[in-house]
Amino acid sequence: MSSLLPFGAGAWLFFCCYLCSLLLLGWLGRKARKEDSLQDFYLAGRGFGFIVLFLTLYATQYSGNTIFGVTGATYRLGFAWLISAHYMLAIIVFYRTYAFKLQALARERGYVTPVDYVRDRFGSKTLCTIASLVMIVALNNYLLAQLMTMGRALQGLAGPAGDIAYNYGVVALALIMLIYGTLGGLRAIAWTDVIQGAVLFVGFLVLLLLMVIQFGPLSAATEVIAQSASAEKLQRPGPNMLRQWLSYILLVGIGAALYPQAIQRIYSARSARSLRQSFATMAFMPFFSVLIAIVVGIYALAYVPGLEGAAADQVLASVLRIVQEQSLFGYALVALIFSAVLAALMSTADSAMLSISSMFTKDIYAVYIRPDADESELTRLGKRCSWVVVGLLSLLAILLKEQTSLIGLIDRKFDVLVQLAPAFMLGIHWLGLRTGPVLIGVVLGLIIALTLAFGPFTFVIEGKVWGFHPGLYGLVVNLLCAVLGSLWITNRQAAIEARPAVG
Amino acid sequence: MREFPNLHRAHRLWVTATYLVLLVLLIPWYWPEDNTAQLFGFPLWALTSLGVLFITSLFTAWLCLRETFEEDAGR
């Protein structure tokens, strides 16, 4: 593999040490397990303190997309992609609406999967199944995207041998992730997240340093853009983009706050205090990660102009190649950043993998196929499920290598995930929220979101209606149905109780 | 369905109102579209938006930690 990439033996030794440390942590996580139970495997015995919880939340929330996607989007749209910093903070704001109460409930009632809360709160098998399917579909999509980005990370640096490097990248990284993930469960994944989160944090700071050393101050880059054909990318966005700005804040803020892997980290907190401290620290992370990725995108726009399409999405790799060729110091820093990219991708993908397996075993298999299965059997099945899911998605990632438009088409995860917001964010506070209206609301919301997203409508432009994502239109109807329906039922019951008895 | 406790009161109105004001200020609709003045390499509209984002971060962190402070004071 080293012959395909412009890295020497020293860099590859560094990568191998890094990847071996992940395997070692997987083994240590297995040794540290206290019992053969779902709670121990999927929630690490609910023992995460502030440092581990913060770094695992950070490594999970900031994915490969944060580095590659944000840089690429900034390259295409300019400063307008400050949107991404805003929606990353919005996720924390929306967590705050329900996470602390959910953590207390999860500890008291032994929740393992997000759907355990839905089951306990609403007691509806149909609602639970819909919630499970929505979350599993959204996560599979997310995991596939991470696997494809793993391949692209190597492809971008490999030059002419990119196609082979892509396949190697997907298979090798997925295999390592599977081994440590199934060895030690969430405990191993969170421990690897500590390393990955630290590497990611340092990597972002190094990336900023590297840009300033290589290209000079940001003001010079902005000046270059101002004199170029891309000058409009410095201007305030137009009305449609401003509407999209609001839409992204709401859709990603609500949707990502409902990611199952994030909810399971809420469950795994040792105390409400460690959870609060973690979220308080996370509130500042957009400045140390997304903002840096935006700045790198601006440097790329100034000094690597003219890229379009998929090349624009991989502009970070192009920038890194330039830096790498300049000096030994630049080469070493690029190796570190490459490790950070791998860290971001693997820490997000492994969490998604574990969540999918937990929901399949506990919410589908244990409910519909073998209700009498014991915890040991479910844990074993969960591990097998991880191998099957990641194996199939890796194959799909290789087959869909060139199908970027297809991936864009199925990338509607937030549009469907936000439909669960009333059940989680409202249901946990308001006892008056009734099961029936919530169920009907979710179904209506999903129908509206998916119909608008995939239907042949001329008023849907670039997947949005008047600048707003289809999922938000679905959510408005969903929310109205849940709230008004619950109020109507409550008033009707009150009227029946108040009616004087006849005879 | 087991009995489900009503653990806490709903969010206070002022927290929601503050977030709404911050949201209105975050999105730079109030800047003229053709204003290209810059500071530290950032267009002024982007820098203002980042400033409001930082205030939002501070407010969110304070809200998260407030209950921890109250717990400590209670002890």
HADDOCK unambig.tbl for C-alpha pairs under 7 A between the chains (distance, minus, plus):
assign (segid A and resid 79 and name CA) (segid B and resid 46 and name CA) 6.88 0.50 0.50
assign (segid A and resid 86 and name CA) (segid B and resid 53 and name CA) 6.86 0.50 0.50
assign (segid A and resid 93 and name CA) (segid B and resid 60 and name CA) 6.61 0.50 0.50
assign (segid A and resid 120 and name CA) (segid B and resid 1 and name CA) 6.11 0.50 0.50
assign (segid A and resid 120 and name CA) (segid B and resid 2 and name CA) 6.56 0.50 0.50
assign (segid A and resid 121 and name CA) (segid B and resid 4 and name CA) 6.48 0.50 0.50
assign (segid A and resid 122 and name CA) (segid B and resid 1 and name CA) 6.83 0.50 0.50
assign (segid A and resid 123 and name CA) (segid B and resid 1 and name CA) 4.87 0.50 0.50
assign (segid A and resid 218 and name CA) (segid B and resid 41 and name CA) 4.96 0.50 0.50
assign (segid A and resid 219 and name CA) (segid B and resid 40 and name CA) 5.64 0.50 0.50
assign (segid A and resid 219 and name CA) (segid B and resid 41 and name CA) 3.47 0.50 0.50
assign (segid A and resid 222 and name CA) (segid B and resid 41 and name CA) 5.62 0.50 0.50
assign (segid A and resid 234 and name CA) (segid B and resid 36 and name CA) 6.89 0.50 0.50
assign (segid A and resid 234 and name CA) (segid B and resid 43 and name CA) 6.54 0.50 0.50
assign (segid A and resid 235 and name CA) (segid B and resid 33 and name CA) 6.26 0.50 0.50
assign (segid A and resid 235 and name CA) (segid B and resid 34 and name CA) 6.33 0.50 0.50
assign (segid A and resid 235 and name CA) (segid B and resid 35 and name CA) 6.90 0.50 0.50
assign (segid A and resid 235 and name CA) (segid B and resid 36 and name CA) 6.07 0.50 0.50
assign (segid A and resid 236 and name CA) (segid B and resid 33 and name CA) 5.05 0.50 0.50
assign (segid A and resid 236 and name CA) (segid B and resid 45 and name CA) 6.64 0.50 0.50
assign (segid A and resid 237 and name CA) (segid B and resid 33 and name CA) 6.93 0.50 0.50
assign (segid A and resid 242 and name CA) (segid B and resid 27 and name CA) 6.85 0.50 0.50
assign (segid A and resid 242 and name CA) (segid B and resid 29 and name CA) 6.82 0.50 0.50
assign (segid A and resid 273 and name CA) (segid B and resid 68 and name CA) 6.07 0.50 0.50
assign (segid A and resid 276 and name CA) (segid B and resid 64 and name CA) 5.13 0.50 0.50
assign (segid A and resid 276 and name CA) (segid B and resid 65 and name CA) 6.00 0.50 0.50
assign (segid A and resid 277 and name CA) (segid B and resid 65 and name CA) 6.38 0.50 0.50
assign (segid A and resid 279 and name CA) (segid B and resid 64 and name CA) 6.80 0.50 0.50
assign (segid A and resid 280 and name CA) (segid B and resid 60 and name CA) 6.75 0.50 0.50
assign (segid A and resid 280 and name CA) (segid B and resid 61 and name CA) 3.96 0.50 0.50
assign (segid A and resid 280 and name CA) (segid B and resid 64 and name CA) 5.62 0.50 0.50
assign (segid A and resid 280 and name CA) (segid B and resid 65 and name CA) 6.60 0.50 0.50
assign (segid A and resid 281 and name CA) (segid B and resid 61 and name CA) 6.91 0.50 0.50
assign (segid A and resid 283 and name CA) (segid B and resid 57 and name CA) 5.06 0.50 0.50
assign (segid A and resid 283 and name CA) (segid B and resid 60 and name CA) 6.64 0.50 0.50
assign (segid A and resid 283 and name CA) (segid B and resid 61 and name CA) 6.13 0.50 0.50
assign (segid A and resid 284 and name CA) (segid B and resid 57 and name CA) 5.86 0.50 0.50
assign (segid A and resid 429 and name CA) (segid B and resid 6 and name CA) 6.81 0.50 0.50
assign (segid A and resid 429 and name CA) (segid B and resid 8 and name CA) 6.89 0.50 0.50
assign (segid A and resid 429 and name CA) (segid B and resid 10 and name CA) 6.07 0.50 0.50
assign (segid A and resid 431 and name CA) (segid B and resid 6 and name CA) 6.43 0.50 0.50
